[in-house]
Amino acid sequence: MGELRFHAATLDDAAFAADVWTAARPSAPVDPVVKRYWWATPSETYVSERYVVTRGGERIGFALVDHVRWDGPGPRYVSLRGDLLPEVRTAARLDELLAGLEVKGRATGATVLRTKAVEDDPLRESVVRGRGYREDRRSRRWELDLVGNRARILALAEESRERMRRAGIELCTLAAIAEPSKYEQVWRVGDEAARDIPTTEPHPDESLEDYLQWLRSPDTREDRFWVARREGRIVGLSVLSYPPVRGIVNTSYTATARSVRGLGVARATKGETLVQAIGLGVDRVRTGNDAQNAPILHINAAMGYRPIAGAIEFMKDAG
């Protein structure tokens, strides 16, 4: 049976899970308050099973099995995630961790198993490939130095503001809009844009309630959620997440409606988030996107983002 044991996690284990993720990859800290919020928040879109991993009765890791709620025929993808504390993180134990996750993943009725490794984690990547997973696609990660690129960002933001004025597009925060319909509007813009992102697993039909749960997360605020409006309708958005305890400020999402693509709306809303972050004293921000998402790659490069280690997504048949 090996030396690792899986125990169903409780809400009180959320902080430990955040600590495991942070210890395994200190360059990408995970916030315990945000983690607990998501554990305490039920989803209409996803099903998750969480485990604390022990060895000899001692907690040494965390594991997660999650998938979209399945409805109808077609491949059933399940994501397998988890990690171990650095002092016990060996190839053999990571292999045992993934083997245990595969058992639980198959038990859900999945037909395809999915997992990830970060590009600067050769140990995990080797274990994943050794278990027969094939590389599916890569996601890019970027970091922007707001101090060194301050002048460039401010100049690009001002150029975008003028371009939006000429196009009759207003830039403001979500908090500045009084209409209750604003929530459904940003949900629909985000969903439309998400369906155009390159992906292997089909984009899930996320409910409005699940979107609102994301909006209520402790790292998200309406006065730091920038939108673009044309003729009174929201047509673009960009929002940064601000971890309340630890972590690096990240772009949560940038999206534009298809009706305004090519007008520079994504650059304009993203520019406003960066100008605001500078004003708040943030020294750097990060963002991520699929390696084949050419438009956002171009925007990142123009703004001065530099590439950092991204993620490699792997999959294999569950049978």
DOLO-826918 format. One record per residue (C-alpha): residue number from 1; z, y, x. Coordinates in Angstrom, 3 decimals. Each point is the difference from the previous one (the first is absolute). Example, Ala and Ser with C-alpha at 12.3 -4.5 7.8 and 13.67 -1.06 7.14 Angstrom:
residues 2
     k         c3         c2         c1
     1      7.800     -4.500     12.300
     2     -0.660      3.440      1.370
END
This chain:
residues 319
     k         c3         c2         c1
     1      0.000      0.000      0.000
     2      0.312      2.340      2.954
     3      2.792      2.484      0.627
     4     -0.896      2.790     -2.422
     5      1.299      0.197     -3.565
     6     -1.247      2.230     -2.825
     7      2.479      1.515     -2.465
     8     -0.950      2.081     -3.029
     9      0.678      3.639      0.861
    10      2.061      2.332     -2.171
    11     -0.197      3.766     -0.346
    12      2.799      0.316      2.548
    13     -2.269     -1.618      2.613
    14     -2.564      2.809     -0.176
    15      1.573      1.987      2.848
    16      0.079     -3.107      2.201
    17     -3.688     -0.616     -0.714
    18     -0.787      3.583      1.022
    19      2.024     -0.536      3.180
    20     -1.962     -3.169      0.820
    21     -3.355      1.740     -0.430
    22      1.204      2.925      2.117
    23      1.424     -2.170      2.772
    24     -3.136     -2.154      0.171
    25     -2.196      3.094      0.251
    26      1.984      3.093      1.019
    27     -3.129      2.148      0.111
    28     -0.279     -0.276     -3.796
    29      3.533      0.342     -1.441
    30      0.647     -1.050     -3.605
    31      2.267      2.110     -2.188
    32      2.884     -1.932     -1.640
    33      0.290      2.380     -2.967
    34     -3.692     -0.336     -0.838
    35      0.174     -3.764      0.483
    36      2.937     -0.311     -2.429
    37     -1.787      2.170     -2.555
    38     -3.013     -2.310     -0.048
    39      2.148     -3.105     -0.187
    40      1.822      1.479     -2.989
    41     -3.212      1.066     -1.741
    42     -1.796     -2.641     -2.088
    43     -3.789     -0.070      0.206
    44     -2.490     -0.640     -2.766
    45     -2.694     -0.721      2.588
    46      1.617     -2.164      2.700
    47      2.280     -3.029      0.232
    48      2.251     -0.168      3.078
    49      2.333     -2.634      1.419
    50      2.322      1.192      2.768
    51      2.035     -2.062      2.433
    52      2.581      0.456      2.706
    53     -0.679     -2.375      2.893
    54      2.962     -1.587      1.754
    55      0.543     -2.173      3.056
    56      3.290     -1.822      0.342
    57      1.427      2.082     -2.831
    58     -0.895      3.314      1.675
    59     -2.465      2.445     -1.528
    60     -2.928      0.406      2.384
    61     -2.973      0.998     -2.117
    62     -1.637      0.858     -3.254
    63     -2.932     -1.479     -1.923
    64     -2.109      1.066     -2.967
    65     -2.537     -1.701     -2.243
    66     -1.873      2.246     -2.430
    67     -3.147      0.086     -2.075
    68     -1.686      1.795     -2.859
    69      0.842     -1.415     -3.426
    70     -2.854     -2.411     -0.529
    71     -2.105      0.156     -3.125
    72     -3.145     -2.047     -0.421
    73     -2.192     -1.961      2.423
    74     -0.856      0.808      3.578
    75      1.753     -0.239      3.376
    76      3.761      0.449     -0.038
    77      1.159      1.868      3.081
    78      3.605     -0.071      1.170
    79      1.371      2.139      2.846
    80      2.469     -1.537      2.455
    81      2.118      2.439      1.968
    82      3.152     -0.144      2.051
    83      1.467      0.377      3.449
    84      2.948     -0.854      2.229
    85      2.441      2.019      2.070
    86     -1.281      0.529      3.568
    87      2.703     -2.108      1.687
    88     -1.143     -3.150     -1.847
    89     -3.686      0.850     -0.432
    90     -1.896     -2.783      1.767
    91     -3.384     -1.544     -0.692
    92      1.635     -3.211     -1.239
    93      2.247      1.826     -2.463
    94     -2.770      2.271     -1.250
    95     -2.079     -3.123     -0.553
    96      2.833     -1.594     -1.959
    97      0.474      3.200     -2.001
    98     -3.670      0.080     -0.960
    99     -0.007     -3.721     -0.793
   100      2.882      0.517     -2.405
   101     -1.750      2.937     -1.602
   102     -3.146     -2.076     -0.469
   103      1.967     -2.609     -1.960
   104      1.355      2.706     -2.284
   105     -3.396      1.657     -0.272
   106     -1.682     -3.215     -1.111
   107      2.752     -0.550     -2.560
   108     -1.096      3.172     -1.812
   109     -3.369     -1.583     -0.783
   110     -1.890      2.108      2.528
   111     -3.405     -1.099      1.251
   112     -0.155      2.391      2.981
   113      2.810      0.801      2.450
   114      0.042      3.412      1.667
   115      2.088      1.437      2.835
   116     -0.173      2.733      2.626
   117      0.630      0.735      3.649
   118      0.076      3.402      1.663
   119     -2.533      0.487      2.791
   120      2.731      0.575      2.589
   121      1.904     -3.193     -0.935
   122     -1.848     -2.772      1.883
   123      2.852     -2.470     -0.568
   124     -0.330      0.111     -3.776
   125     -3.780      0.135      0.121
   126     -0.055     -3.154      2.146
   127      2.300     -1.830     -2.419
   128     -2.072      1.028     -3.021
   129     -3.285     -1.073      1.585
   130      1.626     -3.225      1.173
   131      0.802     -0.893     -3.597
   132     -3.673      0.136     -0.925
   133     -0.273      3.457     -1.475
   134     -3.289      1.826      0.421
   135     -0.294      3.729      0.479
   136     -1.121      1.693     -3.197
   137     -0.017      3.723      0.729
   138      1.844      2.729      1.886
   139      1.756      3.135     -1.137
   140      0.195      3.035      2.236
   141      3.133      2.019      0.685
   142     -0.006      3.571      1.258
   143      2.563      2.510      1.222
   144     -0.357      3.773      0.010
   145      1.997      2.244      2.306
   146      0.797      2.980     -2.228
   147      1.331      2.047      2.913
   148     -2.947     -0.380      2.355
   149     -2.563      0.232     -2.816
   150      1.675      2.788     -1.972
   151     -2.708      2.608      0.560
   152     -2.801     -2.430     -0.824
   153      1.703     -1.158     -3.211
   154      0.706      3.526     -1.220
   155     -3.591      1.054      0.693
   156     -1.490     -3.037     -1.774
   157      2.322      0.533     -2.963
   158     -1.104      3.611     -0.365
   159     -3.661     -1.039      0.182
   160      0.633     -2.593     -2.712
   161      1.777      2.544     -2.222
   162     -3.004      2.299      0.145
   163     -2.352     -2.882     -0.733
   164      2.111     -1.005     -3.013
   165      0.026      3.599     -1.286
   166     -3.796      0.106      0.128
   167     -0.176     -3.305     -1.870
   168      2.433      1.174     -2.672
   169      2.640     -2.526      1.025
   170      3.700      0.876     -0.045
   171      2.504     -1.452      2.491
   172      3.649     -0.307     -1.050
   173      2.919     -2.404     -0.063
   174      0.597     -2.420     -2.839
   175      3.295      1.799     -0.646
   176     -1.902      3.210     -0.795
   177     -1.806     -1.625     -2.944
   178      1.832      0.085     -3.319
   179     -2.251     -2.276     -2.069
   180      1.510     -3.476     -0.597
   181     -3.509     -1.479      0.296
   182      0.080      0.691      3.751
   183      1.523     -3.425      0.649
   184     -2.750     -1.881     -1.763
   185     -2.574      2.173      1.750
   186      1.229     -0.768      3.530
   187      0.364     -3.683     -0.936
   188     -3.628     -0.153     -1.118
   189     -1.309      1.856      3.065
   190      1.978     -2.300      2.287
   191     -1.185     -3.126     -1.788
   192     -3.642      1.097      0.083
   193      0.189      0.716      3.724
   194      1.837     -3.242      0.776
   195     -2.841     -1.998     -1.543
   196     -2.362      1.477      2.593
   197      2.104     -1.046      3.006
   198     -1.474     -3.002      1.860
   199      2.100     -3.083     -0.750
   200     -0.185     -3.764     -0.273
   201      2.539     -0.523     -2.773
   202     -1.088      1.880     -3.144
   203      1.878      3.204     -0.747
   204      2.764     -0.740     -2.551
   205      0.209      1.722     -3.357
   206      3.097      2.070      0.769
   207      1.799      1.240     -3.089
   208      0.942      3.639     -0.545
   209      3.666     -1.025      0.065
   210     -0.373     -1.616      3.439
   211     -1.728      3.179      1.224
   212      2.867      2.109     -1.308
   213      2.464     -2.247      1.796
   214     -1.824      0.789      3.242
   215      0.133      3.699     -0.855
   216      3.798     -0.254     -0.540
   217      0.625     -1.684      3.359
   218      2.643      1.725      2.181
   219     -2.635      0.923      2.599
   220     -2.320      1.747     -2.493
   221      0.426      3.456     -1.560
   222     -2.223      1.854     -2.449
   223      0.339      3.237      1.975
   224     -1.499     -1.837      2.992
   225     -2.760     -1.662     -2.034
   226     -3.211      2.024      0.318
   227     -2.796     -0.112     -2.538
   228     -3.396      1.602     -0.553
   229     -0.951      1.155     -3.489
   230     -3.393      0.903     -1.412
   231     -0.257      1.496     -3.481
   232      3.621     -0.939     -0.622
   233     -0.410     -3.694      0.934
   234      1.399     -1.670      3.118
   235     -2.841     -1.270      2.184
   236      1.755     -0.687      3.307
   237      3.384     -0.626      1.541
   238      1.826     -0.513      3.270
   239      3.684     -0.725      0.494
   240      2.289     -0.584      2.962
   241      3.042     -2.278     -0.149
   242      3.185      1.345      1.598
   243      2.474     -2.833      0.780
   244      3.501      1.237     -0.912
   245      1.890     -1.987      2.688
   246     -2.385     -1.139      2.736
   247     -3.671     -0.353      0.643
   248     -3.113      2.049      0.661
   249     -1.630      2.245     -2.587
   250     -3.096     -1.741     -1.334
   251     -2.956      0.747     -2.227
   252      0.798     -2.027     -3.109
   253     -3.407      0.526     -1.529
   254     -3.032      2.267      0.054
   255     -2.551     -0.383     -2.778
   256     -2.843      1.861     -1.695
   257     -1.852     -0.529     -3.254
   258     -3.567     -1.205      0.380
   259     -1.218      3.127     -1.830
   260      0.986      2.256      2.918
   261     -0.776     -2.208      2.982
   262     -1.714      1.931      2.780
   263      1.643      3.334     -0.824
   264      2.771     -0.314      2.586
   265      2.811     -0.610     -2.505
   266      1.643     -2.755      2.032
   267      0.090      2.152      3.130
   268      1.335      2.957     -1.991
   269      2.882     -1.840     -1.681
   270      0.887     -1.854      3.183
   271     -0.056      3.274      1.895
   272      2.539      1.493     -2.411
   273      2.384     -2.908      0.549
   274     -0.229      0.500      3.764
   275      0.548      3.768     -0.177
   276      3.053     -0.638     -2.176
   277      1.313     -2.626      2.421
   278     -0.352      2.478      2.873
   279      2.005      2.512     -1.997
   280      2.710     -2.612     -0.560
   281      0.314     -0.614      3.744
   282     -1.646     -3.432      0.050
   283     -1.348     -0.746      3.484
   284     -2.414     -2.839     -0.838
   285     -1.444     -1.926     -2.917
   286     -1.752     -3.313     -0.366
   287     -2.666     -1.366     -2.277
   288     -1.862     -3.260     -0.517
   289     -3.303     -1.164     -1.450
   290     -2.412     -2.889      0.020
   291     -2.147     -0.149      3.138
   292     -3.151      0.197     -2.154
   293      1.059      3.097     -1.966
   294     -2.385      2.391      1.772
   295      0.718      3.238     -1.927
   296      3.738      0.029      0.701
   297     -0.577     -1.092      3.606
   298     -2.148      3.098      0.436
   299      2.674      2.265     -1.509
   300      2.706     -1.478      2.243
   301     -2.076      0.557      3.115
   302     -0.802      3.598     -0.948
   303      3.662      0.824     -0.527
   304      1.038     -1.352      3.391
   305      1.585     -3.318     -0.939
   306      0.107     -2.515      2.836
   307     -0.225     -3.757     -0.615
   308      3.100     -2.164      0.395
   309      0.466     -3.736     -0.527
   310     -1.302     -1.089     -3.386
   311      0.362     -3.226     -1.936
   312     -2.088     -3.169      0.071
   313     -0.206     -1.725     -3.376
   314     -0.344     -3.774      0.004
   315     -0.631     -2.593     -2.699
   316     -0.464     -3.730     -0.489
   317     -0.398     -2.373     -2.895
   318      3.254     -1.099     -1.548
   319     -1.141     -3.584     -0.409
END
